[in-house]
Amino acid sequence: MAADQTVLVLNSGSSSIKFGLYAKGDPPQAILSGKIERISTPQASFKWTETATGRTGTENMNAPQHQSASQFLNGWLDGRPESAGIAAIAHRVVHGGPNYDQPQLVTPELLTELRRIGPFDPDHFPAQIDLISVFAKHRPRVPQVACFDTAFHHNMPRVAKIVPLPRKYEAAGIHRYGFHGLSYTFLLEELERLAGREAARGRLVLAHLGNGASMAAVRDGHSLDTTMCFTPTAGLPMSTRSGDLDPGIFVYLSRTEGMTPEQFQRLVNYESGLRGISETSSDMRDLTERAKQDFRAAEAIAVFCYQAKKWIGALATVLGGVDTLVFAGGIGENAPEVRDCICTGLDFLGIAIDPAQNKSSAAVISPVGSRVTVRVIRTNEESVMAKAAWRLISQT
């Protein structure tokens, strides 16, 4: 394998495609990165950055769907000399269903299985399968690797995975899967690098708080429980997702408003959470700026922090205490006001934060000598995916 070969990492969301071109290393080193945003809208745009030079570029584009966005990205990469040595393409696949606990080479059999379990995650699967198909057609000799966000939680204790429905639904694949596994994998590895193996094997609450938000209880390097469930809609309230809801709400809305399953799906995934409560924005940065003037923004933040605080307590119970609490994700890494709000009142668990350290988003924001170490770690899912792809293709 030539020394200049790279791995292309692709992360497809419901309205975006993020990409990174990584050179082999420990950790893999990003050469190029970028994203296509607001796919299927007139505001669709493409942004990229060269890591070595810091040079950036932005352009508007016509991207009516993920397929055309994928074709645009392929054409743009064709014009970049760095892409000449792509050895593999790694895809973030949100849902791995009941069978996949490790990254997999993409095969026709794998694609058949992903299409079969498509109803598990209708918001992500179509775009992700389209992306894989477009790149397979454009680069047929380049192996593709599926990296599953559910794999990290695959071996959770059975009591944590069971959903209290009749057993026939478990046989159909309905149980707690959990998500953000690529992020949690990185956080575990980074915690070991920063604090040592003993710390990484302790009782951890990992909080990935971004547009999608979840937490996980981890001990001895294994997931014991997590806030998301069968889909990424469950658990904490998020930017536009509701988080946990009484299932009777759907029955009520279907009777009183004639709401269909498709409309309810849109409601709880795109119109709820911070956006729904605030009625103005799904972005925590906007809400913190408006909180003093707009009670709706203040309440959205308060609900988010309150639910996060409750989940930390629940996960601490699963773990029998907490040794380390890690904040990651766009909110977790960059919103000191939110971290302060979440941690306030958790003294009984040994959780406290130093105001100055928290304000500066230092690596450790807990006071010296605290029973629980509270950390801020910038997550890197793409690095985990690149490593997985290098590992798999080196075995073939």
CORDA-V974870 format. One record per residue. N is the residue number from 0. PHI is phi in whole degrees, -180 to 180 (NA if undefined). OMEGA is omega in degrees with one decimal (* if undefined). Layout:
BEGIN
N|PHI|OMEGA / N|PHI|OMEGA
END
This chain:
BEGIN
0|NA|-176.7 / 1|-65|-176.0 / 2|-66|-176.3 / 3|-91|179.5 / 4|-71|-174.8 / 5|-131|170.9 / 6|-114|174.6 / 7|-93|-179.6 / 8|-107|-178.2 / 9|-124|-178.1 / 10|-128|-174.8 / 11|-98|173.3 / 12|-106|-177.3 / 13|-68|179.8 / 14|-139|-176.4 / 15|-152|169.9 / 16|-135|173.4 / 17|-100|177.9 / 18|-140|174.3 / 19|-150|176.4 / 20|-109|-170.3 / 21|-118|170.9 / 22|-86|-178.0 / 23|-66|179.1 / 24|175|177.8 / 25|-130|5.6 / 26|-82|175.1 / 27|-59|-175.5 / 28|-106|179.0 / 29|-73|175.7 / 30|-102|178.6 / 31|-133|173.0 / 32|-149|179.0 / 33|178|-179.9 / 34|-159|169.9 / 35|-106|-175.6 / 36|-116|173.6 / 37|55|175.4 / 38|-60|-179.1 / 39|77|174.7 / 40|-129|176.7 / 41|-65|-178.6 / 42|-92|-179.2 / 43|-55|-177.6 / 44|-144|-178.8 / 45|-126|179.6 / 46|-130|179.8 / 47|-144|-179.9 / 48|-140|169.6 / 49|-89|-175.0 / 50|-64|-173.7 / 51|-66|-174.8 / 52|-99|-174.6 / 53|78|-178.7 / 54|-68|-177.6 / 55|-129|175.5 / 56|-149|179.1 / 57|-141|174.5 / 58|-152|173.6 / 59|-79|-175.9 / 60|-152|175.9 / 61|-97|-177.6 / 62|-131|-178.2 / 63|-70|179.9 / 64|-159|-177.5 / 65|-63|-179.0 / 66|-62|-179.8 / 67|-68|175.9 / 68|-65|178.6 / 69|-66|178.6 / 70|-66|176.2 / 71|-60|-178.2 / 72|-63|177.0 / 73|-60|179.4 / 74|-63|179.5 / 75|-66|178.7 / 76|-65|178.1 / 77|-58|-178.7 / 78|-88|-179.3 / 79|-105|-179.8 / 80|-62|-178.3 / 81|-65|-175.4 / 82|-88|-177.0 / 83|-66|-175.4 / 84|-109|-179.7 / 85|-66|-177.5 / 86|-94|-179.4 / 87|-163|176.8 / 88|-124|-179.0 / 89|-106|-179.7 / 90|-114|168.1 / 91|-80|176.3 / 92|-110|-170.1 / 93|-63|-173.8 / 94|-117|177.3 / 95|-101|-178.6 / 96|62|-174.3 / 97|-81|-167.8 / 98|-103|-167.6 / 99|-108|178.2 / 100|-113|178.8 / 101|-144|172.0 / 102|-58|-175.7 / 103|-133|167.6 / 104|-65|179.6 / 105|-74|177.6 / 106|-131|174.8 / 107|-57|179.8 / 108|-66|178.5 / 109|-64|180.0 / 110|-63|176.7 / 111|-62|179.1 / 112|-67|179.0 / 113|-64|177.2 / 114|-67|179.5 / 115|-64|-178.3 / 116|-93|179.1 / 117|-50|179.0 / 118|-63|176.3 / 119|-61|-175.3 / 120|-146|-175.9 / 121|-66|180.0 / 122|-77|-174.5 / 123|-114|-171.7 / 124|-57|-176.9 / 125|-58|-179.0 / 126|-66|-177.9 / 127|-70|177.8 / 128|-68|175.6 / 129|-59|-177.9 / 130|-63|178.2 / 131|-61|-176.9 / 132|-67|-179.9 / 133|-64|-178.9 / 134|-72|175.9 / 135|-65|179.8 / 136|-71|-176.0 / 137|-79|-178.2 / 138|-131|-170.1 / 139|-64|-178.1 / 140|-93|-179.1 / 141|-93|178.6 / 142|-65|177.6 / 143|-115|-175.7 / 144|-126|175.6 / 145|-97|178.5 / 146|-111|-169.5 / 147|-94|-179.6 / 148|-73|179.8 / 149|-89|-170.3 / 150|-61|-177.4 / 151|-57|-175.5 / 152|-97|-170.1 / 153|-56|-175.8 / 154|-104|172.8 / 155|-56|175.6 / 156|-55|-176.3 / 157|-58|-178.6 / 158|-63|178.2 / 159|-81|-175.0 / 160|-88|-174.5 / 161|-68|171.7 / 162|-99|-172.9 / 163|-75|173.9 / 164|-123|175.3 / 165|-54|-172.1 / 166|-61|179.7 / 167|-62|179.4 / 168|-77|173.3 / 169|-63|178.7 / 170|-64|178.0 / 171|-85|175.5 / 172|103|-178.8 / 173|-89|171.1 / 174|-158|178.0 / 175|-75|178.5 / 176|-103|-175.1 / 177|78|-175.9 / 178|-140|-175.9 / 179|60|-177.0 / 180|-64|178.2 / 181|-66|176.4 / 182|-65|-179.2 / 183|-65|175.9 / 184|-61|178.6 / 185|-64|-176.8 / 186|-62|177.1 / 187|-62|-179.6 / 188|-64|-178.5 / 189|-70|177.2 / 190|-63|177.3 / 191|-63|178.5 / 192|-65|-175.6 / 193|-82|-169.7 / 194|-122|178.4 / 195|100|-175.6 / 196|-63|-178.1 / 197|-61|178.5 / 198|-64|-178.1 / 199|-68|179.3 / 200|-95|-179.0 / 201|-80|-179.0 / 202|-90|-170.8 / 203|-116|163.1 / 204|-111|180.0 / 205|-103|-175.9 / 206|-117|174.3 / 207|-93|-175.0 / 208|-115|178.0 / 209|-142|174.8 / 210|-57|165.4 / 211|-99|-174.8 / 212|-133|174.8 / 213|-153|175.0 / 214|-134|178.2 / 215|-139|171.1 / 216|-95|-175.4 / 217|-128|175.7 / 218|-140|-177.2 / 219|55|177.7 / 220|80|-176.2 / 221|-121|176.1 / 222|-74|176.9 / 223|-102|178.3 / 224|-170|-179.5 / 225|-157|-170.7 / 226|-80|178.6 / 227|-73|-171.8 / 228|-126|-178.9 / 229|-70|176.1 / 230|-131|177.8 / 231|-74|-179.6 / 232|-80|-172.4 / 233|-83|174.4 / 234|96|-178.3 / 235|-68|166.5 / 236|-66|-175.0 / 237|-127|-177.6 / 238|-58|178.8 / 239|-129|178.2 / 240|-95|-174.1 / 241|-73|-165.3 / 242|75|-175.8 / 243|-59|177.1 / 244|-136|169.1 / 245|-64|-179.3 / 246|-61|177.6 / 247|-66|178.8 / 248|-63|178.6 / 249|-64|179.2 / 250|-60|-179.6 / 251|-62|-177.0 / 252|-69|178.4 / 253|-69|-179.9 / 254|-80|-173.9 / 255|-89|-178.0 / 256|-120|-177.3 / 257|67|-176.2 / 258|-67|179.4 / 259|-88|175.3 / 260|-56|179.8 / 261|-65|178.4 / 262|-68|178.5 / 263|-68|176.4 / 264|-57|178.8 / 265|-67|-179.5 / 266|-56|-172.1 / 267|-81|-179.4 / 268|-103|-172.7 / 269|-126|-173.8 / 270|-124|-172.9 / 271|-113|179.2 / 272|59|-179.1 / 273|-60|179.9 / 274|-63|-177.1 / 275|-65|-177.6 / 276|-71|-175.7 / 277|-79|-176.0 / 278|63|-176.7 / 279|-130|-172.1 / 280|-155|173.4 / 281|-99|-174.5 / 282|-97|-178.3 / 283|-59|178.9 / 284|-63|177.4 / 285|-63|-175.0 / 286|-67|179.4 / 287|-66|176.8 / 288|-70|-174.2 / 289|-96|-168.4 / 290|-57|-177.1 / 291|-73|-178.5 / 292|-104|-172.7 / 293|-130|-176.2 / 294|-63|179.9 / 295|-67|176.8 / 296|-65|179.9 / 297|-63|-180.0 / 298|-69|178.1 / 299|-61|178.1 / 300|-64|-178.0 / 301|-62|179.7 / 302|-66|178.8 / 303|-58|-177.7 / 304|-69|179.9 / 305|-62|179.7 / 306|-67|176.8 / 307|-62|179.6 / 308|-62|178.2 / 309|-61|-178.0 / 310|-69|175.9 / 311|-60|178.0 / 312|-62|-179.9 / 313|-65|-179.3 / 314|-70|175.1 / 315|-63|176.7 / 316|-65|177.7 / 317|-60|-176.3 / 318|-83|-172.9 / 319|75|-177.3 / 320|120|-177.8 / 321|-129|172.6 / 322|-102|-177.2 / 323|-141|172.2 / 324|-116|-178.0 / 325|-117|172.7 / 326|-101|178.1 / 327|-146|-177.7 / 328|85|-174.5 / 329|-56|177.8 / 330|-78|-177.9 / 331|-59|-177.1 / 332|-86|-166.7 / 333|-125|-175.9 / 334|-121|-178.5 / 335|-60|180.0 / 336|-63|-179.6 / 337|-71|177.9 / 338|-60|180.0 / 339|-63|-179.3 / 340|-63|-179.6 / 341|-66|-173.0 / 342|-81|-179.7 / 343|-62|179.8 / 344|94|179.0 / 345|-101|179.5 / 346|-57|-176.9 / 347|-65|174.9 / 348|-92|-176.0 / 349|87|-178.4 / 350|-96|176.5 / 351|-149|178.5 / 352|-130|175.7 / 353|-86|-173.9 / 354|-56|-178.2 / 355|-68|179.4 / 356|-65|179.1 / 357|-66|-178.4 / 358|-59|-179.0 / 359|-90|-177.2 / 360|52|178.8 / 361|-66|-179.1 / 362|-62|175.5 / 363|-120|-176.1 / 364|-112|175.9 / 365|-90|178.3 / 366|-65|176.1 / 367|-59|178.7 / 368|87|179.5 / 369|-64|178.0 / 370|-64|179.5 / 371|-114|174.9 / 372|-86|179.3 / 373|-107|-174.5 / 374|-121|169.8 / 375|-118|-179.1 / 376|-127|177.2 / 377|-76|-175.0 / 378|-78|-177.7 / 379|-152|180.0 / 380|-63|-176.1 / 381|-63|178.3 / 382|-63|178.1 / 383|-63|-179.4 / 384|-67|179.0 / 385|-62|178.6 / 386|-62|-180.0 / 387|-63|180.0 / 388|-66|177.4 / 389|-58|-177.2 / 390|-65|-176.4 / 391|-69|-176.5 / 392|-73|176.9 / 393|-73|-180.0 / 394|-91|-177.6 / 395|-102|*
END
